[in-house]
Amino acid sequence: MNAIAAVLRRAEQVHDLSRDELVFLLADHEYDREIFAAADRVRRKYVGDEVHLRGLIEFSNICRRNCFYCGLRAGNRGLGRYRLTPEEIIGLAQKGWEYGYKTVVLQSGEDEYYSVEKMCHIIKNIKRLGPVIALSIGEKTYAEYEAYKEAGAERYLIRIETTEKKLYEDLDPGMSHEKRKRCLNDLKKLGYEVGSGSLVGLPGQTIESLADDILYFREIGADMIGIGPFIPHEDTPLKAAKGGDFRLSLKVMALTRLLVPHINIPATTAMETLHRDGRAIALQSGANVVMPNITEGEYRKLYALYPGKACVDDTPGRCRECITAKIEGIGRTVV
């Protein structure tokens, strides 16, 4: 116990763990409580007790990709598809600003309907309202990323999903792991605040692979890292897979906080899908961001990345009230 206490103390004080130490801590559950407590202390020291809310607009569930783990995959013929018009997206951003969200996250599948011209129109008109704009719309060229940056986008979220090249390319047919990493590098070069992250519990994923993910997050100098459990969708090739574990996902998140102390880490909706208090627990284990959904109506259910998604029956206003109450209920404050 003394040796493990020394390892955790070093992680908390100098933010360093070896791959072998990460593997041990991920595989062994005896010290989970100490890991979560240390991550919470590091979170408080570096980013404070305030929780950042970012309004999420899921503006299209149409995607040209066929990722095995995602309910939006092009091969899913059972999903009702939708895409919002540019003016509808701008209108939702306006409502989000009125709800008090100072950052708007525009998220979609890789829908080729939204040309560079359309996206720049959307970005410029939302920017006039006042919020910081984050995009989560997949792999683009350097020129496209540059155009969005010039139009007013400041942040870009693109998960690496897994740092294991073979696993990534097995589960993301037709996609290149090197291209994914190139996108992250391009975004950094252009001056974006870059978010990445991973899925925990993918079929074939090892503890060693998860340790490599954490070390990669430190290596790339990301500004935000989102960690969530893999939840199998019945209309995907991985429908019979076991799926991710809430506790292991929480531990990957906590260890990421210990090694990269200054970044923003969201308490993801997928955490709440597996545990009714998942986001509150994540906020007490290293997280400092929540992204409430401000999409309206049936679209909330149709953006079905995974089944059982939390809060799909709420209105954006009710969602804002609910998450604020949860944050205040654990003694934290909304920025």
ABEGO torsion letter per residue (X at the ends): XAAAAAAAAAAAAAGBBBAAAAAAAAABAAAAAAAAAAAAAAAAAAAEABBBBBBBBBABABBABABAABAABAABAABBBBBBBAAAAAAAAAAAAAAGBABBBBBBBBBAABBAAAAAAAAAAAAAAGBBBBBBAEBBBAAAAAAAAAAGBABBBBBAGBABAAAAAAABBGBBAAAAAAAAAAAAAAGBBBBBEBBBGBBGBBAAAAAAAAAAAAAAGBABBBBBBBBBBAABAAAABAEBBAAAAAAAAAAAAAABAABBBBBBAAAAAABAAAAAAAAAAGBABBBBBABBEAAAAABBABBGBBGAABBAAAAAAAAAAAAAAAGBBBX
